[in-house]
């Protein structure tokens, strides 16, 4: 009996080792396809990869991407439309892309807000326009709640603002609460599974619009096909679900920053009425783009840039 048990343990260990090697093989070219774009600066709790574009003495715009994303969601098209008139800082959120964080606890919305503010302090950025897409919108709101006197304006694009009653199928498998299990899954089955399902997931996230053919490279999507991509996305997903309710409760008293919300009217990931129109009750305007989906920074960069300019004009 003991020999059977030992043999079973050895078989499981061998399988796990094989899966880890296969995962490493599948992800070997990802960072060549999407190389580091900017500088990495240490902040308390980790380090943040960012690009800093445009005149240093111009009003600052800070671009914060969503779940399982990276700064290339904005450098794909938005930054080039803004960098002549603004100082544009696009960043990988803590733990995402080429940024790092010390632990999964740093995925909490207030922790991400503090880490990004620390970067902006280091860069001597004053009164920035905080642009957040999807989960990045929740982080931008956390930043405005954390330092209302330092946030110039909010430009929220398809943002997560309230607790979700129903999750999009694209996020199935991310609700792993154990940091250890996240790493076991991330370094074994997550990458092969992601490569098999990537086309279907991207179709759902972009619906009703088409995912551009160059999204994996130019849009940085390939960086999600790494163990780190799954681990960070899972921690972000769990932390956002756990924290967005408490954050919502602070809007009435704590949200002092002017700005607005932009949604695609046909968003298949976050409901524009639930996450957009509701924010009018807290002082933000809400508008929609007909026939557009969730990934507006990729599919509608000119509309996003125009929206950001108009919100910047409201800066306090």
N, C-alpha and C positions, 0 to 999 in steps of 0.2 A: 504493500500500500504506500509506504513511504517513497519507494523508488518511482511509483507512478506519479505521485504528487510532485516529486523533484523534476521528473521528466516534463510534466505539464508546465511547471514554472519556467523551465528552460525553453520550452517551445514558445510560451508567451513572450519571454524576454527576447528571443530571437526574432519573433514577429515584430515586436516594437522597434527593435534595432533596424530591421529591414525597412519598416515604414518611415523611420527617421531619415535613413539614407535616401530613400525614394523622394521624400519631401525636400531634402536638401538638393537633390538632383533637379527636381522640377523647378525650383526657385533660383537656380544658379545664375541665370541671365537677367533676372528682373532688374537688378540695380544697374546693369549696363544699359538696359532699355530706358530706364528712368533714373539718370544719375542725379546726385545732389546738385541742387540749383543755386543755393546761396550759402550763407554763413550759419554756423551753429553756435549759439551763445548759451553758456550755463546760466541757469536760474535756480533759486531754491526749489528742490524737488526734481530736478532733471536738467534738460537742455532743449532749446527751441531752435529749429531750423527755419530760416526766413530769408526772403529777398526784400531788399530796400531800394525802391525805385523812385525816380522823379526828383524834383528840387527839394533839398532839405529844409528850406524855409517856407515851403508851401503848406497849406492845411493837410493834416495827416488823415489817411484812410487806412484802416486795418481790416484785412480780409481773413475771415475765419471759416474754414470749410466744415463739412458735415461728417456724418458717420461713415467710417471706412474710406475716408477721402484723404486728400493732401492738397498742398498749395497749388498744384497744377490745375485744379478745378477753376482757379481764377486766372492763372497765367495763360490758360487756354485761349482766352479772348478778352477778359475784362480789363486786365492790368494795362494793356496797350492803349486802351481807350481813355484811361484816367491819368497816366503817368506824366503827361505834359502839364497838367494843372494841379495835381496833388502829389504829395509824398505818399507813395503807395507801399504798404508793408503787407505782403502775403506770407502766411506762416503755416507750417505743419503744427496742428494742435499737439499738446503734450502727449507723447506716446505714439503719434502717427507719423507716417512718412519717414523722415530722417530725424525727427525729434524723439526725445526719450523722457521717461518719468521713472522715479525711483521705485514705485509700487503701484498696484492697481487702485489703491485708495486715492491716488492723485487723479483718477478719472472723474471723481465727484465734480459737479458743476462749479461749486465755489473754489475748489482747488485749481481747476483749469483756469478759472478767472484770475486767481492770484498769480499763477505762473505767467500768464500772458501780460498782466500788468507789470510784473517784475521785468519782463523783456522790454516793455515800452518805457519803463523808468530808465533802464540802462541805455536805451536809444534816445533818451531825452525827448520823448514824444508828448506833446501837450494837447489836450482837448481833441482826441481823435474821433473821427466818425467810425463807429464800430459796425462793420458789415458782417453779418453771420448768415450762413446758408444752412438750412436744415438743423442738425444738432448744433452747428456753429451758431445758430440764432439763439439757442438756449444759453450757450456760453457767453455770447455778447450781452444778453439780458443779465446774466449773473455778474458780468463785469460792471454794467451800469448800476446794478443794485449795490455792488460792493463799493464803488467809488462814484456816486452820482455827481459829485462836484468836478470830476475829472473827465467824464465821458461827454464829448461834444454833441453827438447825435447817434441815433440808431437807424441803420438801414438793414432791415431783416428780410431775407429772401427765402421763401418757403420754410419758415422757421418752425421748430418745435417750441411751443409756448405753454401747452397744457398737457396733463396726463393723457395718454392714449387709451382709448377704449378698445381698440382693435389694431393689432400690428400687421403691417404689410408682410406678405409671404417671403419677400426678399430677405427678411431678417430672421427667418427660421434657423435655429441652431446657435444663435448668439447668446441665448439666455442661460449661460453657464455661470453659476454664482461662485464656484470654487476657483480661486487663482491657480491652484495646482492642476485641476482638471483642464482649465483653459490651456495651460502649457502642454499638458499631455496631448490634448486634441490638436493644438496648434502645430506641434512638432511631429505629428503622425498622420492623421486622416484629413485635417482641415484643408491643406493645400491641394491634394489630389481631388477632393470633393469640390473645392472652389473652381478648379480648372474645368471640371465636368459641367458645372452648373452656371458658369460665368455668363454665358450668352443669355440664358433664361433670366437670371437675376438682373442683368443690365437692361433687358427688354422691359421688365416690370418697373424698374426704377425710372427709366426714361419715358415710359408710356404716357401719352399717346404719340410722343415724338420718337424718332429713331436715335439710337446710340450711334454717334459718329464712328467710322471705321478706325480712326486714329486715337480713340479714347484711351486705350491701354498704354500707349506711349506718350502722346502729347498731353493727354488728360491725366496721366499718372496712375491710371487704373491698375496697371500691372503690379504696383507696390502693395496692393491688397493681397496678391497671390504669394505671400510670404507667411511663415509662422507668426511673425510679429504683427502682421496685418490682422489675422484672426484674433490674437490675444488682445490687442488694443481695442478692436471693434467690439468684442464681447464685453470687456470691462466698461467701455463707454456706454454700451446698450443697457447693461444692468444698472450702472450708476445713474444714467439719465432717467430711467424708469423709477428708480428709488428716490430721486431728488427733485423731479420736476413739480410734483405736487406741493412740496414745501416752498419752492421758488414761486409758483403761481400765487400762493397765499401772501407774498410780499409785494405784489404789483400795486395793489391799491394804495398802500402807504409809502412804498419805497421807490417806485419807478418815477423818476423826475426828469429823465432825459427825453428831449423831443425826437421825433422821427416817425417812421412808418414801416409798413409791412407790404411786401410784394409777393403774390402767389400766381402760379399758373392755375387757371380756372379748372383744368382737367387733371390736377395733381392726383396721382394714384398712390402716393405714399403718405402724405399728411393732408387732412381735410382743410381747405381754405377757410371755411366758415368757423370751424372749431379752433384753429390755430391763428387765423388772420383777423377776421371780422371782430372776434371777441376782444382783440387788443385795442379797439377803438374806445372801449370803456376805461382804458388806462392811459389815454392821451395820445395814442399812436394812430396815424391814418392807416387805412387798409385799401389796397387796390389789387385787381387781378388782370392777367393777360389772357384773352380768349384763346382756347385751343392749345394752351401750353401745359407742360407737365411739371415735374418736380425739379429737373436738373437745369434750371434757368441760366446759371453762370456758363454752362456749356452750350445750351441751345439758343439762348437769347442774350448774348453778352451786351449788345447795344442797348437793349431795354434795361438791363441791370445797371449799366453805366449811367444811363440817364436818370434812373431811380436814385442811385447813389449821389449824383450831383444835386438832385432836388432835396434829398435829406440833408446833405452837407450844408445847404443854404439855410436850414433850420437850426444849425448848431448853436448851442447856448454859449 
